[in-house]
Amino acid sequence: MAGDGYAKFKNDRGVLEIRIWVKEFQCAGASAPQGHPHIYLDMGAADTILCPYCATLFRYDPRLGSLEADPPDSLFLGDLRK
């Protein structure tokens, strides 16, 4: 989790959809230098949200545990302060 309390995700594989365990998070696009500004996204009452920068569809999946995502390497575990 980022220092601001939000999980961050990236899409290095270029998949169309990433399943995540949270509804409030940050999207980084891809790993640097190909990424975009790390932006805050909030699904609210919905179960999906589309990143306006990279068009990745994020889907809330309550079956996933904390720090799980599908694909697993989409959880941003690098320098979370950027």
GIKAUR-V962076 format. One record per backbone hydrogen bond with DSSP energy under -1.0 kcal/mol. NH is the residue of the N-H (numbers start at 1). CO is the residue of the C=O. Records with the same first field share a line. If there is no record, write none. Layout:
NH = CO  CO
//
This chain:
2 = 6
5 = 2
9 = 26
10 = 74
11 = 29
18 = 57
19 = 70
20 = 59
25 = 41
26 = 7
27 = 39
28 = 9
30 = 28
34 = 31
36 = 28
39 = 27
41 = 25
43 = 23
46 = 43
49 = 58
51 = 56
55 = 51
57 = 16
58 = 49
59 = 18
60 = 47
61 = 20
64 = 61
68 = 65
70 = 19
74 = 71
75 = 72
76 = 8
80 = 78
82 = 79
//
